[in-house]
């Protein structure tokens, strides 16, 4: 099996099969990252195309210091954040879920829970959503987020606090489900048949 470095070298030389191979191997992850950050499936699709154009243009700059998948992940996040800065319609993003972007799960309850969390995340302000996803999902530190977004680490922490608080409110109905307890001491004459 060919290493990423060998495939990248072939792609830099213009080998279309190598480019296709890189895309086939890494597109699902790149698309997922872009979808999470963008929130809007149509916007995410447009941004993902820009990300791949940038990846192929920047291939010669990959030095091999990090894994290729790590480098692509970073390019995807940076390019997505740049695209989102240009697009001023973030505040009017739809909160509905696109069925094409939903992951098909064997367990219907898990799928419903994931869909509910995704919908709640889309209801966050763009800044809070971005910080939440970068910190809690992607694992960035507040310092890295601050550098990436041009804010202070304190601003990142504040946005994360607001995002978590709103998510708690939005997801509270899932956690606060009251299960009725049947006591053996209850008079059964009042129970429905």
Secondary structure, DSSP 8 states (H G I E B T S, - for coil): ---HHHHHHHHHTT-HHHHHHHHHHHHHHHHHHHHHHH-SHHHHHHHHHHHHHHHHHHGGG--SSS-HHHHHHHHHHHHHHHHHHH-TTGGG---S--GGGS---SSHHHHHHHHHHHHHHHTS-HHHHHHHIIIIIT---HHHHHHHHTS-HHHHHHHHHHHHHHHHHHHHHHH--------TTS-GGGS--
